[in-house]
Each structure stands twice: as structure tokens, then as C-alpha cells.
């Protein structure tokens, strides 16, 4: 265990934080799971929490489950030894890399009532694999990539509190004026859409899209076959599907044609799409809140975030799809978005949003109550026309 403590201390010593992210986690829960796509910043977030805990004098240990320590030691034995030494907070990163992790965590939770365990995994698919055993014990939090607001803070140092959807819809003019007095959001917006979602862009903007493409391929080639049984011969065709989505305006899937192209049944192609949504590669839009079920045909397919569009599209993304993907990604974290025949999105079964460019008019949503335009390339709005970038300040 001393070796693990030394590794932890070295990691904390080398920790460089550009932004403090708030996830509203209740740390009093005895078993917490932090999930999210690869590269989203979970390890940095946990190490920052561990650093604060050690400063406060808590008995804390962080370790990654791919450490060679676990070649000859079990997770259960570590927890037992840690508790006997007065340990209270155990942080386990990359939990999916440890075999039988779900069962051992269940045993730890049941045996050691004073121990608080936080786990994280580099893919949401791995965590979901163990939820059957831990569903009544673990509280699961999903970590999103950087919002546009957080990206602005990293790039400029400008800090402003998040705004709720309702605040933006009712008070967007004052909010936009407050922000634009300090910075020019449009100066950073296109950069964010291309390379600002995952924090590892700070390592190198030049190689960012190459690294992101590798992350996407790893999810497709390793996670889907190993965890969900997707046949390797279908992976290449799923990659082609992602490329089509990156070029579309936006993409309206023909499930029957996809079924023929991939050479699987309709039910199987819907299952594959569901897996890719769970892996935070795509988002499916349907008419109702249950539209992402395995039996429902999606009306539209989007990438999970705009950065993925550029990575798959070799630096190119369709502008219309890019705008809608940004809106869906930023607003969809804390709101329910469904497909609408009038406008682009229905939010919380209450608001209609039409997304477009600076010249987008009200024709399509005229006379509709609670209808708004999210317009690109404008700094401030007027009436029900709101700057698209401002929706990136929700979290």
C-alpha cells in the first residue's frame, strides 16, 4: 500500500488545474460512480478532490485499477487493509480494468460501513455493465465535457456563474450584455466547436483531433465488441455511418437501409445505435421522451458533441448540423429535448427552439407560444431571438 500512496502523492504534486469544475456531487454517499467518455477529465477531477481531502486531514487513498499492484493483490484486500489503517475515503480510477470489480465493490460496500468509495471509468459502457449488482448501492454521476462557459474561463480567466435555461430565455439580452462587456464570445466560439470540448486540447491543439479520433476508434473497436458483443465485421460499417452523420444536414436515418448496409436486422441496428449513444458517440432524437428506447426509430442522429464531427469529418463539419449539435449537447445535460415538426427542438415539452444563422427569421415559429430562435453569429439578441453561444453558459 505504501507504493500506492507514493504514486498518489506524485500525481497530486504534478497536478495542474486550469479550471475547477462543479458537478454537485453529494460526497456523503458511501458509493459514488463517476462516468463519462474517455478524455473528459475524470482523473483530474478526482485527484483535485483527493488533494483537498488530504489537506483537510482525511484518511484518503487514490489509485488507478490498472496499477501493477493489482496483479498480486485484490481490491477487497486493499479495502480491508485500508480500513484497518483508519482509511475513510477510497478513490478507484479506471475501475473497469479490474476483473470482477462489480462483485468486489458490492462486498466492500456491505462489509465496511465507514468506508466511502468513489469509482470512475473511462467509458460509460463499462460502468453500466456492473449496474445490475450496484444499482441499489451506487449513486451514478455523468461527467460532461467542457461547456462553452468553462472553455471561456480557461482561455481568458473570465468567470461567470452558469445560467439556467429559463434565465437565458427570459433575460438573454442583459446576460449577453454583461458577458460582452468583458469578452467577445464569438472570438472563441468556432475554436470551441472544433477543439474545446475535451480538456486534453490543452496538451496540443494541433494534435487534438488526431487524439480524439483515436479515442473514438478505441470505443468502437474495443468497447462495443468486448462489452456489448458487436461483431468486428460490423465496426467498419458503423464507422462509415459516423462519417455520414458528420457530413449531414443533419442526418435523418433510414433504418431499413442501414439494416441492409450493415447486414443485420432492424432490431439489431437500433440496438447498435443505442450502444453508441450510451458510449457518448451519438445522440438520437425522437418525438417523445422515451424515443431512445431500443424499439423506437430515431428521427435524427447527431454526434454527442461538435468536436467529434470535426474529428470524423477530417476537419470539416456541416454548419447547420454543427449548430444543432452544439445546442443539443449544451442544453441537453439538464433538460429533455425531443424532435419537433415545427422548429428544431422541443424542450421539456414546453419550449420550441429553431436553430439557425444570424439572418434566421421568425416565419417558421410565428404565432407559437414559448418559441425562440437560437441564432449563430450574433453577440446580443432581441425579443425571442437569442445568441446561440449563450446556451453554452448553462453549465
N, C-alpha and C positions, 0 to 999 in steps of 0.2 A: 504493500500500500504506500510505503514511503516514496517509491518510484513514481506512482501516480500523482502524489502530492507535488513532487518536484516538477513534473510535466505541467500540472495545473499552474504552479507559480510562474513558470517560464512563459506560458501562454498569456497570463494576466499581465506580466511585465511588458510584453510586446504588444499589448492591446492598444490599438489606435482607433478612437471613436471619432467619426465625423458628425454624427447626429444621435441623439437619444430618442429612441422610438418608444412610443407608449402603446401597449396592447391591452391595457385594462385587465390584467390577469389577477385573479384572486389567489395570492400565494399561500393562503391558509389551507387550501385544498391539499390533501395528502398525496394525490397522484395527478399530475398535470402532464398533458401531452401537447407539445408544440409542433405543429405540422406545417408543411408548405413546400413549394417547389425547390429544387436544388438551386443554390446560389442566392437565396432570398435574404440571407443574413441571420439565420437562426443561431449559428455557433457564436457569432459576435455578440448577439443579444444575450445569450446565456452566460457567456464569460463576463459581460458587463454586470449582470445580476450577481454572479458569484463574487466578483471583485467588491461590490457593495456589501455583500453578506459577510465577507471576511473582515472588512473594515469595521463592521458593526459587532464583530466578535462572535459570530455564529460558527458552529462546527459544520463546515461545508466542504464538499468534495465534488469536483468536476472531472469527468473522464469521458473519452470517446470509446465507444464499444468496439472499435477496430484496433485498439491498442493490443500489442502482443502479450500483455499481462493476462488477457483472457484466453490465451492458448492453453494455459495450465491452471486457470482459476475460473470459478463460476461466478456469475453475477450474484447469485444467492449467498455465496460465501463472502463476497466483498461486502454486501449489505450487512451480514451478520457481524463481521469484524468491525465494520464502520460504526454500527450502533453500539457495540461493546466499548468502543473508544469514546463514546459520547457524541457520535455523529447525529446530526439532525436534518441536514439538507443534502440530498444526493442528486447531482445533475448528470444524466446519462445521454450523451450525444451520439448520433448515428446508431440508434437503438436497433434498427433493422438489420445491422451487420452482425448481430449476436444471435445465434440459433436458439430457438425456444424461448425468446425474450418475453413473449406474452405470458406464458405459463409461470416463468420465474418471477415476473413482476406481480402477478396475481398472488403468489406465495409470499412475496415480500410485503405486499400491502396487508395481507391477512395476519402475518406474524409480528410485524414491527409497527405498533400503533403510534409510536412517537416519531417515526421517520417520515419526512416529506420527500417525495421523489418527483423529479421533473425529467421527462424524456423528450427527445426530439428525433426526427428522422428526416433524411434528405429527400424523401419522396412521400407524398400523401398516400400512395398506394400501399406502402409498407405498414404504415400506421393503421390503415383501415383493415389490413389483413388480421390484425390482432384485436380488433374491437369486440369481437364476439366474446372473448374472455374478459375484457376490461370495461365493457360498456356500462356496468353499474359502479365502476370504481374510478375510472379516469375522466377528467374534465378536459375536453379537447379544444384547443385554440388554433386557429389557422393564421399563419403569418403571410401577409400580402407583401408584394414588392413595394418599392418606394412610391409614394404619391407624388404628384407634381409639386405639392407644397413642400414635402420633405426634400425633394431634389433641389428646389429653390434655396432651401435653408443650407444645404451642403455647399452649393455653388456660390452663394452670396453672403451667407451668415444672417440673412433676413429671417426673423422669426415672427410667426403669427399663429394664433390658435386655429385649429380646424373649425370649419363652419358646417352646420347641418344642411341637409337638402332644403328644408323649409326656410332656413335663413337665406340661402342663396336665391331661392325662388322669389322671396318677398322683399329682400333687401340687397339685391345684387349690385345696384348702382353705387350705393355707399360702400359696400365691401370692395368693389373693384377700384373705386377712387382711393380708398385707404391704402390698398396694395400698390397701385400705380404711382402713388406719391413717393414711394421708396424704391421701387424696381420697375423694370419693363418686362412683364411676364412673357410677352411674345418673343423677346430676345432669346429666351431659354426653352421655349415650348417645342420647337422642332428637334432640338437636341435631346430633350427628354423623351419624345416619342420614339427616337431611334436608339438611344443608348442610356436612358436614365432610370429604368425600372428596377434592375438588379444592382445592388450595391457594389458588385465586383467591377463595375465600369470604372471605379476609382483606380483600379490596378493599371488599366490601359484602355483608352477609348479606341485606339487603333485596332487592337486585337479583340475587342469586346464581342462583336458579332460572331467572330470565329469561335470564341469560347462558348457563347450562347448556343450556337448551332451544335457544338459537341454535347452540350447538356441536353438538348432536345433529342439528339440521336441516342444518347445513353438511356433516356427514359423510354424511347421506342424499342430499342434493341435489347435492353436488359430488363427493365421493369415489366413491360407488358408481357413478354413471353414467360418470364420466370414466375411472376406473381399472378398473372391472370390467364395464362395458358394460350395467349395469342400465338398462332403458328408463325414461325420465322418467315415462311414464304409469303405471308400477308404483309409483313412490315414494310417492304419496299412500296407496296401499293398505298399503304397508309401515309407514307412519306409523300407520295405523289398527290394524295388528297390534300395534305397540308399545304403543298405548293400551290395548288389550285385555289385554296381558300385565301392564300396571301395575295393573289392577283385579282380576286373577285370584287364585285361592287354591290353589296357584299354577297357572300356565297349562299345561294338557296339550294340545298341538297336535293338531288333526285335519288331517293333511297333505292328504288328499283334498279337504276343504272349503276349505282355504287355497288349494289349486291352482285350484279353481273360482272363488273370490272374486277372486284376483289375475289370473286368466285366463292362467295359464302351466301347464306340465306339472309333474308331481310332482317330477321331477328338478330342474327349474328352481327351484321353491320351496325345495327342500333346499339348492340352491346359494346362493340369496339369503340363507337363514338362516346358512349358513356364512360368507358375506361379512360379515354383520352381527356375527357372533361375532368374526371377525378384526378388525373395526373397534372392538371392545370396547363394543358396544352391548348385546349379549345374551350369555347363556351357555346352551348346550344340555346337557341331562343325558340319558344313555343307560345301558344296562345294563352296558356294558363300556368299557374304557379307549379303545377305538377308536370309541366311539359318536358322535364328532363328525365322522366321515367323511361325504362327500357322499352316500353310499348308505344311510346309517342314519337311520331315523326317530327323532327325539328323543322321550323320554318326557315331559320337562318343559322349559319355556322360562323363563328368568329374565332380568332385567336384569343387566348387568355389576355394577352397584352400586346401593345403595338411593337415592342422590341422584337418579339418573335416573328412578326410579319417581315421585318427587315432582314432578320437572320435567315429565314427560309427563302425569302424573295431576293436574296443576294443584293441587299441594299436598296431594293425598291418595294414600295407598298402603294396600293391604290388609295388615293386621297380620301374618297368617300368612306371606304371601309376602315381606313385608319382613324378617321374622326369618330365613327360609331364604336369602334373597338375601345378607344380611349374612354369614351363616355360610359360604356358598359363596365369597363374594368374599374373605373374610379367610383362610380355611383353604386355599382352592384355589390360592393362589400357590405354595406349596411342597409340596402334597400332591395326590394323584389322587383325585378324588371321582366316584363313579358312582351311578346310580339304584339304589334298593333297594326291594323289595316290603315288607320289614319294616323300619320306620324310614324316615327321610327320605333319608339318605345312607350310602353305604359308602365308607370312606376307606382308600386304599392296599390295598384288598382284604382288610382286616383288622378294622377297627372299624365298628360300626354306630352312627349318631347319629340320635336323634329330637329334633327341634327343636319347642319349644312355649312356653307361658306358665308362670307360676310354679306353677300347680296341676297341671302335667303329671305323670302318674304313670308307673310302670314297666310297666303292663299290656301294652303293645304289644311291649316288648322283654324281657319276663320270661323268665328261664332262658336267655337268649342270652349267650354269652361275648363279652367285649370290646364290650359295648353300653352306651351312655351317653345321658343326656338333656342337651341344651343348653337351659336354662330362662331365659326372659326375666324381668326384674323381680325378680331376687334378687341380693343382694350377695355372699353366700357360699353354697356348695353343701354337699352331704352325700352320702357314698358315691359313686354313679355319676351324681349329679345335679350339673351344673356350670353356673355362671352363663354365660349366652350372651355377655355383654360381654367375658368373659375371653378368648374366642377372637379378639378383636381385638388381642391382645397378642402374636400370633405373629410379626409383623414390625414 
